Amino acid sequence: MKRLALLGVACYLVAVLLGFPAALALRWFAPDALAMQSPEGSVWRGSTQAASYGSYYLGATQWRIQPLSLLRGRLAYRIQAQAPDGLIKGVFAMSPTGTVHVSDLSGVASMQSLASVLPDELPAKMFQGRAQFKLDELQLAEGWPQAAHGQVALVDLVLTTPVEALGSYAMELAGGDGEPIRGSFHDTAGALEIKGTITLNPDRTYALQCTARARPEASDNVKASVGLICPKS
């Protein structure tokens, strides 16, 4: 009899979760930085016409809970959203410690929009262009990457001050579990021929090692400053 009662309570709680309105959950439980326009559905599955987190804005967004993640002590959702530059989709989870775990992530974002969510230690504000990414794993603690595996392409990168077209680049990211994340990169088009690595350390420091030279079509400014782009070892 006791087991039947417990089963009944469990079924009731699942039913409540399945039907708990997204608008009410947003009002009661969501962080202040999260906002949605006309959310529909439930915390289990739903959609909104537009969403924002802090200063990062999204268009039409859909979500669906990943129930098996609860067994790992995480609340995870598969999310698909219209971004200013295209589509972003992936599985986003948060642990009780506040660490954000992202998997199966793909999408496009402008450098300007990324600058609003990346930590100040990474100089995204200095550039225009767009990032195309496909990441198997991304783990963030207080906004800083703690693990990453996948590919990122920086397309039509432009230095904003002074304005200089720098071209396009591809990067392979790997690392985590207390070890630094290393991104191996090289140019794919543009005025600079460059290759190297950027290392993101768990203590929120980073190091850049690379070699670069200007192609004949590069501007005089790029040719004059190419020696400053990569630090001397």
Biotite code that builds the C-alpha atoms (Angstrom):
import biotite.structure as struc

atoms = struc.array([
    struc.Atom([0.000, 0.000, 0.000], chain_id="A", res_id=1, res_name="MET", atom_name="CA", element="C"),
    struc.Atom([2.847, 2.339, 0.900], chain_id="A", res_id=2, res_name="LYS", atom_name="CA", element="C"),
    struc.Atom([4.567, 1.627, -2.423], chain_id="A", res_id=3, res_name="ARG", atom_name="CA", element="C"),
    struc.Atom([1.367, 2.388, -4.307], chain_id="A", res_id=4, res_name="LEU", atom_name="CA", element="C"),
    struc.Atom([1.082, 5.685, -2.467], chain_id="A", res_id=5, res_name="ALA", atom_name="CA", element="C"),
    struc.Atom([4.666, 6.635, -3.323], chain_id="A", res_id=6, res_name="LEU", atom_name="CA", element="C"),
    struc.Atom([4.068, 5.688, -6.956], chain_id="A", res_id=7, res_name="LEU", atom_name="CA", element="C"),
    struc.Atom([0.984, 7.855, -6.997], chain_id="A", res_id=8, res_name="GLY", atom_name="CA", element="C"),
    struc.Atom([2.909, 10.822, -5.589], chain_id="A", res_id=9, res_name="VAL", atom_name="CA", element="C"),
    struc.Atom([5.672, 10.321, -8.162], chain_id="A", res_id=10, res_name="ALA", atom_name="CA", element="C"),
    struc.Atom([3.163, 10.191, -11.024], chain_id="A", res_id=11, res_name="CYS", atom_name="CA", element="C"),
    struc.Atom([1.499, 13.337, -9.720], chain_id="A", res_id=12, res_name="TYR", atom_name="CA", element="C"),
    struc.Atom([4.831, 15.200, -9.569], chain_id="A", res_id=13, res_name="LEU", atom_name="CA", element="C"),
    struc.Atom([5.691, 14.133, -13.123], chain_id="A", res_id=14, res_name="VAL", atom_name="CA", element="C"),
    struc.Atom([2.283, 15.301, -14.318], chain_id="A", res_id=15, res_name="ALA", atom_name="CA", element="C"),
    struc.Atom([2.806, 18.673, -12.608], chain_id="A", res_id=16, res_name="VAL", atom_name="CA", element="C"),
    struc.Atom([6.222, 19.015, -14.252], chain_id="A", res_id=17, res_name="LEU", atom_name="CA", element="C"),
    struc.Atom([4.847, 18.105, -17.654], chain_id="A", res_id=18, res_name="LEU", atom_name="CA", element="C"),
    struc.Atom([2.181, 20.766, -17.459], chain_id="A", res_id=19, res_name="GLY", atom_name="CA", element="C"),
    struc.Atom([3.854, 23.475, -15.369], chain_id="A", res_id=20, res_name="PHE", atom_name="CA", element="C"),
    struc.Atom([3.407, 26.684, -17.427], chain_id="A", res_id=21, res_name="PRO", atom_name="CA", element="C"),
    struc.Atom([6.581, 28.172, -18.843], chain_id="A", res_id=22, res_name="ALA", atom_name="CA", element="C"),
    struc.Atom([5.396, 31.724, -18.120], chain_id="A", res_id=23, res_name="ALA", atom_name="CA", element="C"),
    struc.Atom([4.916, 30.914, -14.432], chain_id="A", res_id=24, res_name="LEU", atom_name="CA", element="C"),
    struc.Atom([8.260, 29.127, -14.183], chain_id="A", res_id=25, res_name="ALA", atom_name="CA", element="C"),
    struc.Atom([9.963, 32.130, -15.786], chain_id="A", res_id=26, res_name="LEU", atom_name="CA", element="C"),
    struc.Atom([8.398, 34.445, -13.226], chain_id="A", res_id=27, res_name="ARG", atom_name="CA", element="C"),
    struc.Atom([9.181, 32.275, -10.200], chain_id="A", res_id=28, res_name="TRP", atom_name="CA", element="C"),
    struc.Atom([12.457, 30.496, -10.894], chain_id="A", res_id=29, res_name="PHE", atom_name="CA", element="C"),
    struc.Atom([14.375, 32.021, -13.826], chain_id="A", res_id=30, res_name="ALA", atom_name="CA", element="C"),
    struc.Atom([17.427, 34.253, -13.172], chain_id="A", res_id=31, res_name="PRO", atom_name="CA", element="C"),
    struc.Atom([16.887, 37.968, -13.579], chain_id="A", res_id=32, res_name="ASP", atom_name="CA", element="C"),
    struc.Atom([19.118, 38.018, -16.666], chain_id="A", res_id=33, res_name="ALA", atom_name="CA", element="C"),
    struc.Atom([16.710, 35.739, -18.581], chain_id="A", res_id=34, res_name="LEU", atom_name="CA", element="C"),
    struc.Atom([13.727, 37.320, -20.344], chain_id="A", res_id=35, res_name="ALA", atom_name="CA", element="C"),
    struc.Atom([11.203, 35.898, -22.821], chain_id="A", res_id=36, res_name="MET", atom_name="CA", element="C"),
    struc.Atom([8.465, 37.412, -24.960], chain_id="A", res_id=37, res_name="GLN", atom_name="CA", element="C"),
    struc.Atom([5.111, 35.600, -24.783], chain_id="A", res_id=38, res_name="SER", atom_name="CA", element="C"),
    struc.Atom([6.428, 32.192, -23.644], chain_id="A", res_id=39, res_name="PRO", atom_name="CA", element="C"),
    struc.Atom([4.144, 29.262, -24.496], chain_id="A", res_id=40, res_name="GLU", atom_name="CA", element="C"),
    struc.Atom([4.038, 25.642, -23.381], chain_id="A", res_id=41, res_name="GLY", atom_name="CA", element="C"),
    struc.Atom([5.524, 24.178, -20.234], chain_id="A", res_id=42, res_name="SER", atom_name="CA", element="C"),
    struc.Atom([8.886, 23.719, -18.576], chain_id="A", res_id=43, res_name="VAL", atom_name="CA", element="C"),
    struc.Atom([8.973, 20.325, -20.314], chain_id="A", res_id=44, res_name="TRP", atom_name="CA", element="C"),
    struc.Atom([8.517, 21.643, -23.859], chain_id="A", res_id=45, res_name="ARG", atom_name="CA", element="C"),
    struc.Atom([7.732, 25.114, -25.098], chain_id="A", res_id=46, res_name="GLY", atom_name="CA", element="C"),
    struc.Atom([8.617, 28.136, -27.214], chain_id="A", res_id=47, res_name="SER", atom_name="CA", element="C"),
    struc.Atom([8.886, 31.905, -27.162], chain_id="A", res_id=48, res_name="THR", atom_name="CA", element="C"),
    struc.Atom([8.803, 34.607, -29.830], chain_id="A", res_id=49, res_name="GLN", atom_name="CA", element="C"),
    struc.Atom([12.037, 36.182, -28.561], chain_id="A", res_id=50, res_name="ALA", atom_name="CA", element="C"),
    struc.Atom([14.444, 35.721, -25.680], chain_id="A", res_id=51, res_name="ALA", atom_name="CA", element="C"),
    struc.Atom([17.434, 37.439, -24.150], chain_id="A", res_id=52, res_name="SER", atom_name="CA", element="C"),
    struc.Atom([20.038, 36.593, -21.547], chain_id="A", res_id=53, res_name="TYR", atom_name="CA", element="C"),
    struc.Atom([21.736, 39.704, -20.289], chain_id="A", res_id=54, res_name="GLY", atom_name="CA", element="C"),
    struc.Atom([22.707, 41.637, -23.414], chain_id="A", res_id=55, res_name="SER", atom_name="CA", element="C"),
    struc.Atom([22.529, 38.635, -25.775], chain_id="A", res_id=56, res_name="TYR", atom_name="CA", element="C"),
    struc.Atom([19.334, 38.528, -27.845], chain_id="A", res_id=57, res_name="TYR", atom_name="CA", element="C"),
    struc.Atom([17.645, 35.664, -29.680], chain_id="A", res_id=58, res_name="LEU", atom_name="CA", element="C"),
    struc.Atom([14.610, 35.416, -31.918], chain_id="A", res_id=59, res_name="GLY", atom_name="CA", element="C"),
    struc.Atom([12.113, 32.550, -31.968], chain_id="A", res_id=60, res_name="ALA", atom_name="CA", element="C"),
    struc.Atom([13.269, 29.885, -29.509], chain_id="A", res_id=61, res_name="THR", atom_name="CA", element="C"),
    struc.Atom([12.101, 26.333, -28.777], chain_id="A", res_id=62, res_name="GLN", atom_name="CA", element="C"),
    struc.Atom([13.128, 24.086, -25.881], chain_id="A", res_id=63, res_name="TRP", atom_name="CA", element="C"),
    struc.Atom([12.659, 20.476, -24.804], chain_id="A", res_id=64, res_name="ARG", atom_name="CA", element="C"),
    struc.Atom([13.847, 18.990, -21.519], chain_id="A", res_id=65, res_name="ILE", atom_name="CA", element="C"),
    struc.Atom([16.350, 16.119, -21.520], chain_id="A", res_id=66, res_name="GLN", atom_name="CA", element="C"),
    struc.Atom([14.936, 13.932, -18.715], chain_id="A", res_id=67, res_name="PRO", atom_name="CA", element="C"),
    struc.Atom([17.911, 11.576, -18.417], chain_id="A", res_id=68, res_name="LEU", atom_name="CA", element="C"),
    struc.Atom([20.106, 14.512, -17.413], chain_id="A", res_id=69, res_name="SER", atom_name="CA", element="C"),
    struc.Atom([18.269, 14.630, -14.081], chain_id="A", res_id=70, res_name="LEU", atom_name="CA", element="C"),
    struc.Atom([19.936, 11.334, -13.179], chain_id="A", res_id=71, res_name="LEU", atom_name="CA", element="C"),
    struc.Atom([23.293, 13.148, -13.409], chain_id="A", res_id=72, res_name="ARG", atom_name="CA", element="C"),
    struc.Atom([22.126, 15.985, -11.153], chain_id="A", res_id=73, res_name="GLY", atom_name="CA", element="C"),
    struc.Atom([21.719, 18.448, -14.028], chain_id="A", res_id=74, res_name="ARG", atom_name="CA", element="C"),
    struc.Atom([18.805, 20.288, -15.566], chain_id="A", res_id=75, res_name="LEU", atom_name="CA", element="C"),
    struc.Atom([19.309, 20.101, -19.334], chain_id="A", res_id=76, res_name="ALA", atom_name="CA", element="C"),
    struc.Atom([17.365, 21.340, -22.353], chain_id="A", res_id=77, res_name="TYR", atom_name="CA", element="C"),
    struc.Atom([17.756, 20.891, -26.076], chain_id="A", res_id=78, res_name="ARG", atom_name="CA", element="C"),
    struc.Atom([17.355, 24.412, -27.455], chain_id="A", res_id=79, res_name="ILE", atom_name="CA", element="C"),
    struc.Atom([16.998, 25.766, -30.964], chain_id="A", res_id=80, res_name="GLN", atom_name="CA", element="C"),
    struc.Atom([16.946, 29.522, -31.464], chain_id="A", res_id=81, res_name="ALA", atom_name="CA", element="C"),
    struc.Atom([17.105, 32.125, -34.195], chain_id="A", res_id=82, res_name="GLN", atom_name="CA", element="C"),
    struc.Atom([20.198, 34.279, -33.682], chain_id="A", res_id=83, res_name="ALA", atom_name="CA", element="C"),
    struc.Atom([20.870, 37.665, -35.311], chain_id="A", res_id=84, res_name="PRO", atom_name="CA", element="C"),
    struc.Atom([23.186, 35.884, -37.758], chain_id="A", res_id=85, res_name="ASP", atom_name="CA", element="C"),
    struc.Atom([21.513, 32.498, -38.215], chain_id="A", res_id=86, res_name="GLY", atom_name="CA", element="C"),
    struc.Atom([20.532, 29.526, -36.092], chain_id="A", res_id=87, res_name="LEU", atom_name="CA", element="C"),
    struc.Atom([21.925, 28.235, -32.796], chain_id="A", res_id=88, res_name="ILE", atom_name="CA", element="C"),
    struc.Atom([21.093, 24.779, -31.474], chain_id="A", res_id=89, res_name="LYS", atom_name="CA", element="C"),
    struc.Atom([22.460, 22.450, -28.824], chain_id="A", res_id=90, res_name="GLY", atom_name="CA", element="C"),
    struc.Atom([21.938, 20.870, -25.418], chain_id="A", res_id=91, res_name="VAL", atom_name="CA", element="C"),
    struc.Atom([22.398, 23.269, -22.497], chain_id="A", res_id=92, res_name="PHE", atom_name="CA", element="C"),
    struc.Atom([22.662, 22.009, -18.918], chain_id="A", res_id=93, res_name="ALA", atom_name="CA", element="C"),
    struc.Atom([23.431, 23.553, -15.549], chain_id="A", res_id=94, res_name="MET", atom_name="CA", element="C"),
    struc.Atom([24.858, 21.741, -12.545], chain_id="A", res_id=95, res_name="SER", atom_name="CA", element="C"),
    struc.Atom([24.022, 22.639, -8.905], chain_id="A", res_id=96, res_name="PRO", atom_name="CA", element="C"),
    struc.Atom([27.372, 24.472, -8.672], chain_id="A", res_id=97, res_name="THR", atom_name="CA", element="C"),
    struc.Atom([26.362, 26.823, -11.485], chain_id="A", res_id=98, res_name="GLY", atom_name="CA", element="C"),
    struc.Atom([28.672, 25.325, -14.116], chain_id="A", res_id=99, res_name="THR", atom_name="CA", element="C"),
    struc.Atom([27.153, 25.411, -17.603], chain_id="A", res_id=100, res_name="VAL", atom_name="CA", element="C"),
    struc.Atom([27.577, 22.285, -19.740], chain_id="A", res_id=101, res_name="HIS", atom_name="CA", element="C"),
    struc.Atom([26.873, 22.526, -23.470], chain_id="A", res_id=102, res_name="VAL", atom_name="CA", element="C"),
    struc.Atom([26.975, 19.667, -25.963], chain_id="A", res_id=103, res_name="SER", atom_name="CA", element="C"),
    struc.Atom([26.146, 19.110, -29.627], chain_id="A", res_id=104, res_name="ASP", atom_name="CA", element="C"),
    struc.Atom([26.364, 22.875, -30.191], chain_id="A", res_id=105, res_name="LEU", atom_name="CA", element="C"),
    struc.Atom([26.312, 24.437, -33.641], chain_id="A", res_id=106, res_name="SER", atom_name="CA", element="C"),
    struc.Atom([25.509, 27.867, -34.986], chain_id="A", res_id=107, res_name="GLY", atom_name="CA", element="C"),
    struc.Atom([26.662, 31.276, -36.172], chain_id="A", res_id=108, res_name="VAL", atom_name="CA", element="C"),
    struc.Atom([27.152, 34.456, -34.124], chain_id="A", res_id=109, res_name="ALA", atom_name="CA", element="C"),
    struc.Atom([28.615, 37.876, -34.840], chain_id="A", res_id=110, res_name="SER", atom_name="CA", element="C"),
    struc.Atom([31.734, 38.964, -32.977], chain_id="A", res_id=111, res_name="MET", atom_name="CA", element="C"),
    struc.Atom([29.753, 41.892, -31.574], chain_id="A", res_id=112, res_name="GLN", atom_name="CA", element="C"),
    struc.Atom([27.081, 39.626, -30.085], chain_id="A", res_id=113, res_name="SER", atom_name="CA", element="C"),
    struc.Atom([29.730, 37.273, -28.669], chain_id="A", res_id=114, res_name="LEU", atom_name="CA", element="C"),
    struc.Atom([31.484, 40.216, -27.029], chain_id="A", res_id=115, res_name="ALA", atom_name="CA", element="C"),
    struc.Atom([28.384, 40.741, -24.896], chain_id="A", res_id=116, res_name="SER", atom_name="CA", element="C"),
    struc.Atom([28.638, 37.255, -23.353], chain_id="A", res_id=117, res_name="VAL", atom_name="CA", element="C"),
    struc.Atom([32.363, 36.435, -23.473], chain_id="A", res_id=118, res_name="LEU", atom_name="CA", element="C"),
    struc.Atom([34.545, 37.450, -20.512], chain_id="A", res_id=119, res_name="PRO", atom_name="CA", element="C"),
    struc.Atom([36.437, 40.729, -20.796], chain_id="A", res_id=120, res_name="ASP", atom_name="CA", element="C"),
    struc.Atom([39.742, 38.812, -20.813], chain_id="A", res_id=121, res_name="GLU", atom_name="CA", element="C"),
    struc.Atom([39.012, 37.735, -24.407], chain_id="A", res_id=122, res_name="LEU", atom_name="CA", element="C"),
    struc.Atom([39.247, 40.781, -26.731], chain_id="A", res_id=123, res_name="PRO", atom_name="CA", element="C"),
    struc.Atom([36.209, 40.052, -28.931], chain_id="A", res_id=124, res_name="ALA", atom_name="CA", element="C"),
    struc.Atom([35.166, 43.717, -28.794], chain_id="A", res_id=125, res_name="LYS", atom_name="CA", element="C"),
    struc.Atom([38.160, 44.638, -30.933], chain_id="A", res_id=126, res_name="MET", atom_name="CA", element="C"),
    struc.Atom([36.790, 42.795, -33.968], chain_id="A", res_id=127, res_name="PHE", atom_name="CA", element="C"),
    struc.Atom([33.888, 42.567, -36.364], chain_id="A", res_id=128, res_name="GLN", atom_name="CA", element="C"),
    struc.Atom([32.971, 39.483, -38.366], chain_id="A", res_id=129, res_name="GLY", atom_name="CA", element="C"),
    struc.Atom([31.218, 36.269, -37.487], chain_id="A", res_id=130, res_name="ARG", atom_name="CA", element="C"),
    struc.Atom([32.011, 33.011, -35.733], chain_id="A", res_id=131, res_name="ALA", atom_name="CA", element="C"),
    struc.Atom([30.757, 29.673, -37.033], chain_id="A", res_id=132, res_name="GLN", atom_name="CA", element="C"),
    struc.Atom([31.033, 26.913, -34.461], chain_id="A", res_id=133, res_name="PHE", atom_name="CA", element="C"),
    struc.Atom([30.438, 23.208, -34.100], chain_id="A", res_id=134, res_name="LYS", atom_name="CA", element="C"),
    struc.Atom([31.333, 21.995, -30.621], chain_id="A", res_id=135, res_name="LEU", atom_name="CA", element="C"),
    struc.Atom([30.919, 18.526, -29.180], chain_id="A", res_id=136, res_name="ASP", atom_name="CA", element="C"),
    struc.Atom([31.494, 19.931, -25.689], chain_id="A", res_id=137, res_name="GLU", atom_name="CA", element="C"),
    struc.Atom([31.740, 23.318, -23.992], chain_id="A", res_id=138, res_name="LEU", atom_name="CA", element="C"),
    struc.Atom([31.905, 23.813, -20.225], chain_id="A", res_id=139, res_name="GLN", atom_name="CA", element="C"),
    struc.Atom([31.750, 27.265, -18.622], chain_id="A", res_id=140, res_name="LEU", atom_name="CA", element="C"),
    struc.Atom([32.358, 28.297, -15.017], chain_id="A", res_id=141, res_name="ALA", atom_name="CA", element="C"),
    struc.Atom([31.635, 31.963, -14.218], chain_id="A", res_id=142, res_name="GLU", atom_name="CA", element="C"),
    struc.Atom([31.717, 32.648, -17.946], chain_id="A", res_id=143, res_name="GLY", atom_name="CA", element="C"),
    struc.Atom([35.198, 31.180, -18.534], chain_id="A", res_id=144, res_name="TRP", atom_name="CA", element="C"),
    struc.Atom([35.739, 28.015, -20.637], chain_id="A", res_id=145, res_name="PRO", atom_name="CA", element="C"),
    struc.Atom([36.806, 25.036, -18.528], chain_id="A", res_id=146, res_name="GLN", atom_name="CA", element="C"),
    struc.Atom([36.517, 22.435, -21.306], chain_id="A", res_id=147, res_name="ALA", atom_name="CA", element="C"),
    struc.Atom([35.998, 22.567, -25.057], chain_id="A", res_id=148, res_name="ALA", atom_name="CA", element="C"),
    struc.Atom([36.168, 20.163, -27.974], chain_id="A", res_id=149, res_name="HIS", atom_name="CA", element="C"),
    struc.Atom([35.232, 21.085, -31.536], chain_id="A", res_id=150, res_name="GLY", atom_name="CA", element="C"),
    struc.Atom([35.786, 23.548, -34.349], chain_id="A", res_id=151, res_name="GLN", atom_name="CA", element="C"),
    struc.Atom([35.371, 27.316, -34.666], chain_id="A", res_id=152, res_name="VAL", atom_name="CA", element="C"),
    struc.Atom([35.719, 29.384, -37.836], chain_id="A", res_id=153, res_name="ALA", atom_name="CA", element="C"),
    struc.Atom([36.202, 33.157, -37.708], chain_id="A", res_id=154, res_name="LEU", atom_name="CA", element="C"),
    struc.Atom([34.926, 34.560, -40.995], chain_id="A", res_id=155, res_name="VAL", atom_name="CA", element="C"),
    struc.Atom([35.638, 38.003, -42.519], chain_id="A", res_id=156, res_name="ASP", atom_name="CA", element="C"),
    struc.Atom([37.412, 39.222, -39.398], chain_id="A", res_id=157, res_name="LEU", atom_name="CA", element="C"),
    struc.Atom([37.963, 42.995, -39.260], chain_id="A", res_id=158, res_name="VAL", atom_name="CA", element="C"),
    struc.Atom([39.942, 44.963, -36.689], chain_id="A", res_id=159, res_name="LEU", atom_name="CA", element="C"),
    struc.Atom([37.783, 47.906, -35.630], chain_id="A", res_id=160, res_name="THR", atom_name="CA", element="C"),
    struc.Atom([40.503, 50.409, -34.600], chain_id="A", res_id=161, res_name="THR", atom_name="CA", element="C"),
    struc.Atom([42.089, 51.105, -36.981], chain_id="A", res_id=162, res_name="PRO", atom_name="CA", element="C"),
    struc.Atom([39.770, 49.418, -39.471], chain_id="A", res_id=163, res_name="VAL", atom_name="CA", element="C"),
    struc.Atom([41.679, 46.613, -41.185], chain_id="A", res_id=164, res_name="GLU", atom_name="CA", element="C"),
    struc.Atom([40.390, 43.478, -42.922], chain_id="A", res_id=165, res_name="ALA", atom_name="CA", element="C"),
    struc.Atom([42.192, 40.476, -41.421], chain_id="A", res_id=166, res_name="LEU", atom_name="CA", element="C"),
    struc.Atom([40.611, 37.590, -43.330], chain_id="A", res_id=167, res_name="GLY", atom_name="CA", element="C"),
    struc.Atom([39.173, 34.260, -42.161], chain_id="A", res_id=168, res_name="SER", atom_name="CA", element="C"),
    struc.Atom([40.534, 31.575, -39.835], chain_id="A", res_id=169, res_name="TYR", atom_name="CA", element="C"),
    struc.Atom([39.824, 28.027, -38.676], chain_id="A", res_id=170, res_name="ALA", atom_name="CA", element="C"),
    struc.Atom([40.460, 26.740, -35.149], chain_id="A", res_id=171, res_name="MET", atom_name="CA", element="C"),
    struc.Atom([40.396, 23.295, -33.519], chain_id="A", res_id=172, res_name="GLU", atom_name="CA", element="C"),
    struc.Atom([39.689, 23.330, -29.755], chain_id="A", res_id=173, res_name="LEU", atom_name="CA", element="C"),
    struc.Atom([40.565, 20.554, -27.305], chain_id="A", res_id=174, res_name="ALA", atom_name="CA", element="C"),
    struc.Atom([41.151, 20.345, -23.561], chain_id="A", res_id=175, res_name="GLY", atom_name="CA", element="C"),
    struc.Atom([39.567, 20.439, -20.134], chain_id="A", res_id=176, res_name="GLY", atom_name="CA", element="C"),
    struc.Atom([39.243, 18.466, -16.878], chain_id="A", res_id=177, res_name="ASP", atom_name="CA", element="C"),
    struc.Atom([41.621, 20.818, -15.114], chain_id="A", res_id=178, res_name="GLY", atom_name="CA", element="C"),
    struc.Atom([43.997, 21.048, -18.079], chain_id="A", res_id=179, res_name="GLU", atom_name="CA", element="C"),
    struc.Atom([44.299, 24.105, -20.341], chain_id="A", res_id=180, res_name="PRO", atom_name="CA", element="C"),
    struc.Atom([42.195, 24.372, -23.495], chain_id="A", res_id=181, res_name="ILE", atom_name="CA", element="C"),
    struc.Atom([44.312, 24.690, -26.620], chain_id="A", res_id=182, res_name="ARG", atom_name="CA", element="C"),
    struc.Atom([43.064, 26.111, -29.865], chain_id="A", res_id=183, res_name="GLY", atom_name="CA", element="C"),
    struc.Atom([45.169, 25.394, -32.950], chain_id="A", res_id=184, res_name="SER", atom_name="CA", element="C"),
    struc.Atom([44.394, 27.909, -35.697], chain_id="A", res_id=185, res_name="PHE", atom_name="CA", element="C"),
    struc.Atom([45.427, 28.891, -39.212], chain_id="A", res_id=186, res_name="HIS", atom_name="CA", element="C"),
    struc.Atom([44.250, 31.308, -41.872], chain_id="A", res_id=187, res_name="ASP", atom_name="CA", element="C"),
    struc.Atom([41.865, 30.230, -44.626], chain_id="A", res_id=188, res_name="THR", atom_name="CA", element="C"),
    struc.Atom([41.658, 33.514, -46.583], chain_id="A", res_id=189, res_name="ALA", atom_name="CA", element="C"),
    struc.Atom([42.799, 37.103, -46.346], chain_id="A", res_id=190, res_name="GLY", atom_name="CA", element="C"),
    struc.Atom([45.796, 39.389, -46.121], chain_id="A", res_id=191, res_name="ALA", atom_name="CA", element="C"),
    struc.Atom([47.574, 37.477, -43.345], chain_id="A", res_id=192, res_name="LEU", atom_name="CA", element="C"),
    struc.Atom([49.250, 34.100, -43.495], chain_id="A", res_id=193, res_name="GLU", atom_name="CA", element="C"),
    struc.Atom([49.195, 32.908, -39.905], chain_id="A", res_id=194, res_name="ILE", atom_name="CA", element="C"),
    struc.Atom([49.209, 29.769, -37.792], chain_id="A", res_id=195, res_name="LYS", atom_name="CA", element="C"),
    struc.Atom([49.585, 29.080, -34.099], chain_id="A", res_id=196, res_name="GLY", atom_name="CA", element="C"),
    struc.Atom([47.886, 28.154, -30.845], chain_id="A", res_id=197, res_name="THR", atom_name="CA", element="C"),
    struc.Atom([45.950, 30.003, -28.165], chain_id="A", res_id=198, res_name="ILE", atom_name="CA", element="C"),
    struc.Atom([45.881, 28.471, -24.687], chain_id="A", res_id=199, res_name="THR", atom_name="CA", element="C"),
    struc.Atom([43.062, 29.199, -22.226], chain_id="A", res_id=200, res_name="LEU", atom_name="CA", element="C"),
    struc.Atom([44.094, 28.399, -18.654], chain_id="A", res_id=201, res_name="ASN", atom_name="CA", element="C"),
    struc.Atom([41.690, 27.523, -15.819], chain_id="A", res_id=202, res_name="PRO", atom_name="CA", element="C"),
    struc.Atom([42.841, 30.637, -13.902], chain_id="A", res_id=203, res_name="ASP", atom_name="CA", element="C"),
    struc.Atom([41.341, 32.947, -16.594], chain_id="A", res_id=204, res_name="ARG", atom_name="CA", element="C"),
    struc.Atom([44.657, 33.739, -18.276], chain_id="A", res_id=205, res_name="THR", atom_name="CA", element="C"),
    struc.Atom([45.526, 32.991, -21.869], chain_id="A", res_id=206, res_name="TYR", atom_name="CA", element="C"),
    struc.Atom([48.675, 32.726, -23.984], chain_id="A", res_id=207, res_name="ALA", atom_name="CA", element="C"),
    struc.Atom([49.156, 33.191, -27.712], chain_id="A", res_id=208, res_name="LEU", atom_name="CA", element="C"),
    struc.Atom([51.894, 31.625, -29.801], chain_id="A", res_id=209, res_name="GLN", atom_name="CA", element="C"),
    struc.Atom([51.944, 32.087, -33.556], chain_id="A", res_id=210, res_name="CYS", atom_name="CA", element="C"),
    struc.Atom([53.857, 33.014, -36.663], chain_id="A", res_id=211, res_name="THR", atom_name="CA", element="C"),
    struc.Atom([52.504, 35.462, -39.224], chain_id="A", res_id=212, res_name="ALA", atom_name="CA", element="C"),
    struc.Atom([53.461, 37.242, -42.401], chain_id="A", res_id=213, res_name="ARG", atom_name="CA", element="C"),
    struc.Atom([51.624, 39.656, -44.663], chain_id="A", res_id=214, res_name="ALA", atom_name="CA", element="C"),
    struc.Atom([50.635, 38.587, -48.131], chain_id="A", res_id=215, res_name="ARG", atom_name="CA", element="C"),
    struc.Atom([51.516, 40.906, -51.047], chain_id="A", res_id=216, res_name="PRO", atom_name="CA", element="C"),
    struc.Atom([47.938, 42.232, -51.236], chain_id="A", res_id=217, res_name="GLU", atom_name="CA", element="C"),
    struc.Atom([47.918, 43.278, -47.561], chain_id="A", res_id=218, res_name="ALA", atom_name="CA", element="C"),
    struc.Atom([47.542, 46.971, -46.724], chain_id="A", res_id=219, res_name="SER", atom_name="CA", element="C"),
    struc.Atom([50.548, 49.034, -45.700], chain_id="A", res_id=220, res_name="ASP", atom_name="CA", element="C"),
    struc.Atom([49.231, 49.155, -42.118], chain_id="A", res_id=221, res_name="ASN", atom_name="CA", element="C"),
    struc.Atom([49.045, 45.360, -41.904], chain_id="A", res_id=222, res_name="VAL", atom_name="CA", element="C"),
    struc.Atom([52.506, 44.973, -43.414], chain_id="A", res_id=223, res_name="LYS", atom_name="CA", element="C"),
    struc.Atom([53.924, 47.500, -40.957], chain_id="A", res_id=224, res_name="ALA", atom_name="CA", element="C"),
    struc.Atom([52.333, 45.884, -37.892], chain_id="A", res_id=225, res_name="SER", atom_name="CA", element="C"),
    struc.Atom([52.602, 42.191, -38.757], chain_id="A", res_id=226, res_name="VAL", atom_name="CA", element="C"),
    struc.Atom([55.541, 41.850, -36.362], chain_id="A", res_id=227, res_name="GLY", atom_name="CA", element="C"),
    struc.Atom([53.296, 42.948, -33.486], chain_id="A", res_id=228, res_name="LEU", atom_name="CA", element="C"),
    struc.Atom([50.535, 40.426, -34.135], chain_id="A", res_id=229, res_name="ILE", atom_name="CA", element="C"),
    struc.Atom([52.371, 37.402, -32.772], chain_id="A", res_id=230, res_name="CYS", atom_name="CA", element="C"),
    struc.Atom([54.340, 37.863, -29.528], chain_id="A", res_id=231, res_name="PRO", atom_name="CA", element="C"),
    struc.Atom([58.023, 37.068, -29.618], chain_id="A", res_id=232, res_name="LYS", atom_name="CA", element="C"),
    struc.Atom([59.021, 34.003, -27.599], chain_id="A", res_id=233, res_name="SER", atom_name="CA", element="C"),
])
